[in-house]
Amino acid sequence: MSRICGTEQPLVFRDSKNTASIPLLQDPIVNLDHGDPMMYESYWKEVSDKYGVSTAIPGFQCLSYFANAKGLCWFLEPKLEEEIKRLHNNVGNALVRDCHVVVGTGSSQLILAALYALCDSLNEPHPIDVVSAFPYYSSYPEMIEFVKSGLFKWSGDARGFDDKDGRPYIEIVTSPNNPDGLVREAVVNGQGGMLVHDLAYYWPQYTAVTSPAHHDIMLFTASKCTGHAGSRIGWALVKDEKVARKMVKFIEINTIGVSKEAQLRVANILEIVSLSCQRHKPRELENFFEHSRNLLAKRWRKLREAVENTDIFTIPKFPRRYCTYARDFTEPYPAFAWIKSKEGTDCEKLLRGQCKTMTRSGERFGSDIEYARISMLSKDEEFEMFVRRLAAIKM
Ligand code: PMP
C-alpha cells in the first residue's frame, strides 16, 4: 500500500489572515497512522554510502535452521547476541548481565511468546487476565483477542483491574508509553502479578535513560531502536531460564526460529550504532542517538508551534529528566504525539478532514475520540506537509 495516496475529499486551506482560500484537491493524503520509522532513512543512507553497510550473504551461507545449537535460544545468531549486549552496555538502558536473550520476529512475536511462557506452567482452570494501563498500545488487545488462546485473555485497563486475592494476572508495562510517551511503572501491584516490560522506546532519542532497567522480561525492537522495522527483529531479555526456554519453544513451534539474514543485518546495524556512540568513533560517523534526537526535537518544536496556532488542539508537555547517556537533563521527544481536540470533537476525523492526515483514534487505545495518535517518525516531507496543514486549520 502506498504511504501517500490519492485524495477523495476537497480541502480548503486559508492563510494566516484567513483571507485566501486555496483548494488543495491535488494534495496527497498523509499517513501518520502507523509508527513506520522512515525518519531514520536519511541517517542510514548516509552511513551506508560511507561505510558500505550491506549484508549480502553468499548463497552457501545461512542454510541451517540452527545458529547456536548449544545455546538456550538455538536460533539466535551469536553475533546478534553480542551486539545487543554491547549496545545495552553502551547506552546503559538495560542490565544484560544474568539475562537470557531471546530473539523474535519483531517484538510482536515476543509479546505472545512471553504471555504463553508465563501462563503455560500455571495450569489455571481459566485464561489468565492480561491488562495494561490505558491508553495502551492498540496492538495488545488486537493480538491477544486474535489468537483466542485458552491460556490468557485481554482484560483491558490495568487501573480498574481487581487482582482478586492474589489470583495470577499479567500486566504489560510500556515505558515510555505508546501512545502518550509517558514513563510508566506497574499500576496493579497485586500478589499474583507477572510483569512484561515493553521497552521499545527506552532509547535516548525518545526519552532520558535514567537507569539500567532490570525487570523479569524486557522487550526491545530494532523497529524503534534503529528504525529497521522491515527486518522484523525484536529481542527479549529474560531473567528466568524456564520462562526463556518456553519463549524459545513458542517461537520454535510458531516459525521454527527467526530469519538469519535479518538477524545478521540487525547485528551489523547495531554494531554501527555502538561504534557511533564511542568517543573515538570515526569523525564522519555521526552519533546515531544524538542525530535522531535532534531530528525529533525539531519535529516536536514545529508540532508545538503548529498546535499553538490553532485553538483546537493540545499536546502533552513532559518533564525534563537527567539522562545518564547524554549526561545532561533532557526533554522527552516521543515517537508519537498524543493530541487532544476540543471537548466533544472527533480528533481523528478532524485531522482526516481538515489536514488530510490519517492518524489513529484514541478509541483504539482504550481512550476517547477526542484523542488521536500521530506518528512522529514519518519521512520529512510527510511530516512537513502535516504541520503546515495543521497550522493553517481554521474552524
Ligand atoms: N511494542 C510497542 C510499544 C510498539 O509500539 C511496537 C511497534 N509499534 C511493538 C511493540 C512491535 O514492534 P515490532 O513487532 O515491529 O518489533
Residues whose N, C-alpha, C, O or C-beta is under 5 A from the ligand:
A	BS01	PMP	G35 T105 G106 S107 S108 Y137 T174 N178 D198 A200 T221 S223 I233 G234
